[in-house]
């Protein structure tokens, strides 16, 4: 799938992934500082973001599949 930066929905997903990467990089720094509490919180936040994104992507894929099926059915007439 090609990600078009002009598509608002896709760009929001890209931004969410970039935010997760930033959070995980910060968590890595906290590990190096032996700050396990902050690391655990940051990893938890990153997991939450990823779970939300996974749900959004699953919904989008389901809708795309339904649309393809509808279009396939329409062309058979």
NUGU-273640 format. One record per atom (N, C-alpha, C, O): residue number from 1; residue in three letters; atom name; y, x, z. Coordinates in steps of 0.05 Angstrom, whole numbers, always signed. Layout:
<mardrens>
MARDREN  NUM  ALA  CA  Y  X  Z
...
</mardrens>
This chain:
<mardrens>
MARDREN  1  UNK  N  -23  +17  +0
MARDREN  1  UNK  CA  +0  +0  +0
MARDREN  1  UNK  C  +25  +18  +0
MARDREN  1  UNK  O  +27  +36  +16
MARDREN  2  UNK  N  +43  +12  -18
MARDREN  2  UNK  CA  +68  +28  -20
MARDREN  2  UNK  C  +88  +15  -1
MARDREN  2  UNK  O  +92  -9  -1
MARDREN  3  UNK  N  +101  +32  +15
MARDREN  3  UNK  CA  +121  +22  +33
MARDREN  3  UNK  C  +148  +25  +20
MARDREN  3  UNK  O  +157  +47  +14
MARDREN  4  UNK  N  +161  +3  +16
MARDREN  4  UNK  CA  +188  +2  +3
MARDREN  4  UNK  C  +208  +1  +26
MARDREN  4  UNK  O  +208  -18  +42
MARDREN  5  UNK  N  +226  +20  +26
MARDREN  5  UNK  CA  +246  +21  +48
MARDREN  5  UNK  C  +266  -2  +47
MARDREN  5  UNK  O  +280  -7  +66
MARDREN  6  UNK  N  +267  -17  +25
MARDREN  6  UNK  CA  +285  -40  +23
MARDREN  6  UNK  C  +273  -65  +35
MARDREN  6  UNK  O  +287  -84  +40
MARDREN  7  UNK  N  +247  -65  +39
MARDREN  7  UNK  CA  +233  -88  +51
MARDREN  7  UNK  C  +237  -87  +82
MARDREN  7  UNK  O  +227  -69  +95
MARDREN  8  UNK  N  +251  -106  +93
MARDREN  8  UNK  CA  +257  -106  +121
MARDREN  8  UNK  C  +233  -106  +139
MARDREN  8  UNK  O  +232  -92  +159
MARDREN  9  UNK  N  +213  -122  +132
MARDREN  9  UNK  CA  +189  -124  +148
MARDREN  9  UNK  C  +174  -98  +149
MARDREN  9  UNK  O  +165  -89  +170
MARDREN  10  UNK  N  +171  -85  +125
MARDREN  10  UNK  CA  +157  -60  +124
MARDREN  10  UNK  C  +172  -38  +138
MARDREN  10  UNK  O  +161  -22  +153
MARDREN  11  UNK  N  +199  -37  +134
MARDREN  11  UNK  CA  +215  -16  +147
MARDREN  11  UNK  C  +214  -19  +177
MARDREN  11  UNK  O  +216  +1  +192
MARDREN  12  UNK  N  +212  -44  +188
MARDREN  12  UNK  CA  +211  -47  +217
MARDREN  12  UNK  C  +185  -36  +227
MARDREN  12  UNK  O  +184  -26  +249
MARDREN  13  UNK  N  +163  -38  +212
MARDREN  13  UNK  CA  +138  -27  +220
MARDREN  13  UNK  C  +139  +4  +219
MARDREN  13  UNK  O  +128  +17  +237
MARDREN  14  UNK  N  +152  +14  +199
MARDREN  14  UNK  CA  +155  +44  +198
MARDREN  14  UNK  C  +171  +53  +221
MARDREN  14  UNK  O  +165  +73  +234
MARDREN  15  UNK  N  +193  +39  +228
MARDREN  15  UNK  CA  +209  +47  +251
MARDREN  15  UNK  C  +194  +45  +277
MARDREN  15  UNK  O  +197  +62  +294
MARDREN  16  UNK  N  +177  +25  +279
MARDREN  16  UNK  CA  +160  +22  +303
MARDREN  16  UNK  C  +141  +46  +306
MARDREN  16  UNK  O  +137  +57  +328
MARDREN  17  UNK  N  +129  +54  +283
MARDREN  17  UNK  CA  +111  +77  +284
MARDREN  17  UNK  C  +126  +103  +291
MARDREN  17  UNK  O  +116  +120  +306
MARDREN  18  UNK  N  +150  +106  +280
MARDREN  18  UNK  CA  +167  +129  +286
MARDREN  18  UNK  C  +173  +130  +316
MARDREN  18  UNK  O  +174  +151  +328
MARDREN  19  UNK  N  +179  +106  +328
MARDREN  19  UNK  CA  +185  +105  +356
MARDREN  19  UNK  C  +160  +113  +373
MARDREN  19  UNK  O  +163  +127  +393
MARDREN  20  UNK  N  +137  +104  +364
MARDREN  20  UNK  CA  +112  +112  +378
MARDREN  20  UNK  C  +108  +142  +377
MARDREN  20  UNK  O  +101  +154  +397
MARDREN  21  UNK  N  +113  +154  +354
MARDREN  21  UNK  CA  +111  +183  +352
MARDREN  21  UNK  C  +130  +197  +371
MARDREN  21  UNK  O  +122  +217  +384
MARDREN  22  UNK  N  +155  +187  +372
MARDREN  22  UNK  CA  +174  +199  +391
MARDREN  22  UNK  C  +165  +197  +420
MARDREN  22  UNK  O  +166  +216  +435
MARDREN  23  UNK  N  +155  +174  +427
MARDREN  23  UNK  CA  +145  +169  +454
MARDREN  23  UNK  C  +122  +188  +460
MARDREN  23  UNK  O  +120  +200  +482
MARDREN  24  UNK  N  +103  +191  +442
MARDREN  24  UNK  CA  +80  +208  +446
MARDREN  24  UNK  C  +88  +238  +447
MARDREN  24  UNK  O  +76  +253  +462
MARDREN  25  UNK  N  +108  +245  +432
MARDREN  25  UNK  CA  +119  +273  +434
MARDREN  25  UNK  C  +131  +278  +461
MARDREN  25  UNK  O  +127  +299  +473
MARDREN  26  UNK  N  +146  +258  +471
MARDREN  26  UNK  CA  +157  +260  +498
MARDREN  26  UNK  C  +135  +262  +519
MARDREN  26  UNK  O  +137  +277  +539
MARDREN  27  UNK  N  +114  +246  +515
MARDREN  27  UNK  CA  +91  +247  +534
MARDREN  27  UNK  C  +78  +274  +534
MARDREN  27  UNK  O  +70  +284  +555
MARDREN  28  UNK  N  +76  +286  +510
MARDREN  28  UNK  CA  +65  +313  +509
MARDREN  28  UNK  C  +82  +333  +525
MARDREN  28  UNK  O  +71  +351  +538
MARDREN  29  UNK  N  +108  +330  +523
MARDREN  29  UNK  CA  +126  +348  +539
MARDREN  29  UNK  C  +122  +343  +568
MARDREN  29  UNK  O  +122  +362  +584
MARDREN  30  UNK  N  +118  +318  +576
MARDREN  30  UNK  CA  +114  +312  +605
MARDREN  30  UNK  C  +87  +324  +615
MARDREN  30  UNK  O  +85  +332  +638
MARDREN  31  UNK  N  +67  +324  +597
MARDREN  31  UNK  CA  +42  +337  +605
MARDREN  31  UNK  C  +46  +366  +610
MARDREN  31  UNK  O  +36  +377  +630
MARDREN  32  UNK  N  +62  +379  +593
MARDREN  32  UNK  CA  +68  +408  +597
MARDREN  32  UNK  C  +83  +413  +622
MARDREN  32  UNK  O  +81  +434  +634
MARDREN  33  UNK  N  +98  +393  +631
MARDREN  33  UNK  CA  +113  +395  +656
MARDREN  33  UNK  C  +97  +385  +680
MARDREN  33  UNK  O  +107  +384  +703
MARDREN  34  UNK  N  +71  +379  +676
MARDREN  34  UNK  CA  +53  +368  +697
MARDREN  34  UNK  C  +64  +343  +709
MARDREN  34  UNK  O  +59  +338  +733
MARDREN  35  UNK  N  +78  +326  +694
MARDREN  35  UNK  CA  +88  +300  +703
MARDREN  35  UNK  C  +69  +278  +694
MARDREN  35  UNK  O  +74  +265  +674
MARDREN  36  UNK  N  +47  +276  +708
MARDREN  36  UNK  CA  +26  +257  +700
MARDREN  36  UNK  C  +35  +228  +701
MARDREN  36  UNK  O  +27  +212  +684
MARDREN  37  UNK  N  +51  +221  +721
MARDREN  37  UNK  CA  +60  +194  +723
MARDREN  37  UNK  C  +77  +185  +699
MARDREN  37  UNK  O  +71  +164  +687
MARDREN  38  UNK  N  +96  +201  +691
MARDREN  38  UNK  CA  +113  +194  +668
MARDREN  38  UNK  C  +96  +194  +642
MARDREN  38  UNK  O  +100  +177  +625
MARDREN  39  UNK  N  +77  +213  +641
MARDREN  39  UNK  CA  +59  +214  +617
MARDREN  39  UNK  C  +44  +188  +615
MARDREN  39  UNK  O  +42  +176  +593
MARDREN  40  UNK  N  +32  +179  +637
MARDREN  40  UNK  CA  +16  +154  +636
MARDREN  40  UNK  C  +33  +130  +628
MARDREN  40  UNK  O  +24  +113  +612
MARDREN  41  UNK  N  +57  +129  +638
MARDREN  41  UNK  CA  +75  +106  +630
MARDREN  41  UNK  C  +81  +108  +600
MARDREN  41  UNK  O  +80  +87  +586
MARDREN  42  UNK  N  +88  +131  +590
MARDREN  42  UNK  CA  +95  +134  +562
MARDREN  42  UNK  C  +72  +128  +544
MARDREN  42  UNK  O  +75  +114  +524
MARDREN  43  UNK  N  +48  +137  +551
MARDREN  43  UNK  CA  +25  +131  +535
MARDREN  43  UNK  C  +19  +101  +536
MARDREN  43  UNK  O  +11  +89  +516
MARDREN  44  UNK  N  +23  +88  +559
MARDREN  44  UNK  CA  +19  +59  +561
MARDREN  44  UNK  C  +38  +44  +543
MARDREN  44  UNK  O  +31  +24  +530
MARDREN  45  UNK  N  +63  +53  +542
MARDREN  45  UNK  CA  +83  +40  +525
MARDREN  45  UNK  C  +75  +44  +496
MARDREN  45  UNK  O  +77  +25  +480
MARDREN  46  UNK  N  +67  +68  +488
MARDREN  46  UNK  CA  +59  +73  +461
MARDREN  46  UNK  C  +35  +56  +453
MARDREN  46  UNK  O  +34  +45  +431
MARDREN  47  UNK  N  +16  +53  +471
MARDREN  47  UNK  CA  -8  +36  +465
MARDREN  47  UNK  C  +1  +7  +461
MARDREN  47  UNK  O  -9  -7  +443
MARDREN  48  UNK  N  +19  -2  +478
MARDREN  48  UNK  CA  +29  -30  +475
MARDREN  48  UNK  C  +43  -34  +448
MARDREN  48  UNK  O  +38  -54  +434
MARDREN  49  UNK  N  +60  -15  +440
MARDREN  49  UNK  CA  +73  -17  +413
MARDREN  49  UNK  C  +52  -18  +391
MARDREN  49  UNK  O  +54  -34  +373
MARDREN  50  UNK  N  +31  -1  +393
MARDREN  50  UNK  CA  +11  +0  +372
MARDREN  50  UNK  C  -6  -25  +372
MARDREN  50  UNK  O  -13  -34  +350
MARDREN  51  UNK  N  -12  -37  +395
MARDREN  51  UNK  CA  -27  -62  +395
MARDREN  51  UNK  C  -11  -84  +382
MARDREN  51  UNK  O  -22  -100  +368
MARDREN  52  UNK  N  +15  -85  +388
MARDREN  52  UNK  CA  +32  -105  +376
MARDREN  52  UNK  C  +33  -102  +346
MARDREN  52  UNK  O  +31  -121  +330
MARDREN  53  UNK  N  +36  -77  +337
MARDREN  53  UNK  CA  +37  -71  +308
MARDREN  53  UNK  C  +11  -78  +295
MARDREN  53  UNK  O  +10  -89  +273
MARDREN  54  UNK  N  -11  -72  +308
MARDREN  54  UNK  CA  -38  -79  +298
MARDREN  54  UNK  C  -40  -109  +294
MARDREN  54  UNK  O  -51  -118  +273
MARDREN  55  UNK  N  -31  -125  +313
MARDREN  55  UNK  CA  -31  -154  +310
MARDREN  55  UNK  C  -15  -164  +287
MARDREN  55  UNK  O  -23  -182  +272
MARDREN  56  UNK  N  +9  -153  +284
MARDREN  56  UNK  CA  +27  -160  +262
MARDREN  56  UNK  C  +14  -154  +235
MARDREN  56  UNK  O  +15  -170  +217
MARDREN  57  UNK  N  +2  -130  +233
MARDREN  57  UNK  CA  -11  -122  +208
MARDREN  57  UNK  C  -35  -139  +202
MARDREN  57  UNK  O  -40  -146  +179
MARDREN  58  UNK  N  -50  -146  +222
MARDREN  58  UNK  CA  -74  -164  +218
MARDREN  58  UNK  C  -65  -191  +208
MARDREN  58  UNK  O  -78  -202  +190
MARDREN  59  UNK  N  -44  -201  +219
MARDREN  59  UNK  CA  -33  -227  +210
MARDREN  59  UNK  C  -24  -225  +181
MARDREN  59  UNK  O  -29  -243  +165
MARDREN  60  UNK  N  -10  -204  +175
MARDREN  60  UNK  CA  +0  -200  +148
MARDREN  60  UNK  C  -23  -198  +128
MARDREN  60  UNK  O  -22  -210  +106
MARDREN  61  UNK  N  -43  -183  +135
MARDREN  61  UNK  CA  -66  -180  +117
MARDREN  61  UNK  C  -81  -206  +113
MARDREN  61  UNK  O  -90  -212  +91
MARDREN  62  UNK  N  -83  -222  +134
MARDREN  62  UNK  CA  -95  -248  +132
MARDREN  62  UNK  C  -80  -266  +113
MARDREN  62  UNK  O  -91  -280  +96
MARDREN  63  UNK  N  -53  -266  +116
MARDREN  63  UNK  CA  -37  -283  +98
MARDREN  63  UNK  C  -39  -273  +69
MARDREN  63  UNK  O  -40  -290  +51
MARDREN  64  UNK  N  -39  -247  +65
MARDREN  64  UNK  CA  -41  -236  +38
MARDREN  64  UNK  C  -68  -244  +26
MARDREN  64  UNK  O  -69  -251  +2
MARDREN  65  UNK  N  -89  -244  +41
MARDREN  65  UNK  CA  -116  -251  +31
MARDREN  65  UNK  C  -116  -281  +24
MARDREN  65  UNK  O  -126  -288  +3
MARDREN  66  UNK  N  -104  -298  +41
MARDREN  66  UNK  CA  -103  -326  +34
MARDREN  66  UNK  C  -87  -331  +9
MARDREN  66  UNK  O  -94  -348  -8
MARDREN  67  UNK  N  -65  -317  +6
MARDREN  67  UNK  CA  -48  -320  -18
MARDREN  67  UNK  C  -63  -312  -43
MARDREN  67  UNK  O  -62  -325  -63
MARDREN  68  UNK  N  -78  -289  -41
MARDREN  68  UNK  CA  -94  -280  -64
MARDREN  68  UNK  C  -115  -301  -72
MARDREN  68  UNK  O  -119  -307  -95
MARDREN  69  UNK  N  -128  -313  -52
MARDREN  69  UNK  CA  -148  -333  -57
MARDREN  69  UNK  C  -135  -358  -70
MARDREN  69  UNK  O  -147  -370  -88
MARDREN  70  UNK  N  -112  -366  -60
MARDREN  70  UNK  CA  -98  -389  -72
MARDREN  70  UNK  C  -90  -383  -101
MARDREN  70  UNK  O  -93  -400  -118
MARDREN  71  UNK  N  -80  -359  -106
MARDREN  71  UNK  CA  -73  -352  -133
MARDREN  71  UNK  C  -97  -350  -152
MARDREN  71  UNK  O  -96  -358  -175
MARDREN  72  UNK  N  -119  -340  -141
MARDREN  72  UNK  CA  -144  -338  -156
MARDREN  72  UNK  C  -154  -367  -163
MARDREN  72  UNK  O  -162  -372  -186
MARDREN  73  UNK  N  -152  -385  -144
MARDREN  73  UNK  CA  -160  -413  -148
MARDREN  73  UNK  C  -142  -426  -169
MARDREN  73  UNK  O  -152  -441  -186
MARDREN  74  UNK  N  -116  -421  -168
MARDREN  74  UNK  CA  -97  -434  -186
MARDREN  74  UNK  C  -102  -424  -215
MARDREN  74  UNK  O  -98  -440  -233
MARDREN  75  UNK  N  -110  -400  -219
MARDREN  75  UNK  CA  -114  -389  -246
MARDREN  75  UNK  C  -140  -399  -258
MARDREN  75  UNK  O  -144  -396  -282
MARDREN  76  UNK  N  -158  -410  -242
MARDREN  76  UNK  CA  -183  -420  -252
MARDREN  76  UNK  C  -181  -447  -265
MARDREN  76  UNK  O  -199  -457  -278
MARDREN  77  UNK  N  -158  -461  -262
MARDREN  77  UNK  CA  -154  -487  -274
MARDREN  77  UNK  C  -146  -486  -302
MARDREN  77  UNK  O  -142  -507  -315
</mardrens>
